[in-house]
Each structure stands twice: as structure tokens, then as C-alpha cells.
Amino acid sequence: KGRDGVVHSGMALQLSLSVRIVEAACKTKLHVPFMDLVSIAAETGYDAVCMRASAGGVQTPLEELRRIRETVEAHGLHVSMVTADFDVPLNNVDGPNSLRNIGPSLDVAGSLGCDLIRVCLKNDADIPHAREAAKQAADRCVRLAHQCHTSSVFEQVDQILANLDAIGQPNFGLIY
């Protein structure tokens, strides 16, 4: 127990800087080179970077992703989460497509040494795909997470709880 009387897991809070802060409005390119962001994160006390497709994702050759990982790790950081394709942060109708073929996103996460992938669900028909994608991710020790987000099936508390229950996989969670 900590001084506050709460039982803590023993893990220290780690700070992660999101690529989002240097991402263009289109969410497909960066205003600042990724390597500059990594240097800034390391110099200012961050432990990790949160990767988005604008810096490296399913469209990026795996060898380039491995080089990105080497650079991140050379700065004493790691990748905390991957948003592997452009449609997820755009939260558009194609956002859930990665759930139907999670393999490329899993490959991105693996290449970057990351065990967390952000995904997108737009309607109830996406739930079975999320369940199957979570099972495939679990086989590779990867977790999937959805943001508490408007225009999704994770917008309201009752809906969130029901959908997490419907997916029913321990490696599927919520970013709030």
C-alpha cells in the first residue's frame, strides 16, 4: 500500500509522448521529423513515444520500422502504443477495417517492440471482428485498445461496458 492507502502494482508511471503533437491536420504526415521528436522526448524526461502511422505504420516497410525501433531504443525510450493505420485516428468508416485483418498491425507492433495497438470500432457489427482480432493479438502477447471516443461504440459509459463485455477478451481494453 502506498501512503494514500491504495494498493499499487509496483510499476512506476511512465510518460509517453504522442506523435500526434507534431502530426499534420490530415493525420498522414508530420510537421517535425520523427527523429527530432524522439530526441526531444528523451531530452525532456519521457520514457516512451506513442507511435502513429504518420511516423510509421502498415504502409512502412518492416525493415524501416526496425530502424525506427533501434533509434527509439538508442535514445533510451520504447514505443508505448501503435496506431498502425491512418483510418483509426481519422475515425472514419474504414477505421474498423484493420480488425478484419489484424496481422499487418501486429507486424508493426512487433517490429517496434510494442505490445499495445489502438483500434477503431464504429458499430455493433465490428464487435465480432474485434473479438477475433483480440484473440489473434493474444497469440502474440499484444493488447488492443479503443479510445473513449465520439462516433464510436465506446462513447457512453453503459455502451462501453456492454461492448467490452461483448468482446470478452482480457487483452482488449479502453483508453480514456
Secondary structure, 3 states (H helix, E strand, C coil): CCCCCCCCCCCCCCCEEEHHHHECCCCCCECCCHHHHHHHHHHCCCCEEEEECCCCCCCCCHHHHHHHHHHHHHCCCEEEEEECCCHHHHCCCCCCHHHHCCHHHHHHHHHHCCCEEEECCCCHHHHHHHHHHHHHHHCCCCEEEEECCCCCCCCCHHHHHHHHHHHCCCCEEEEC
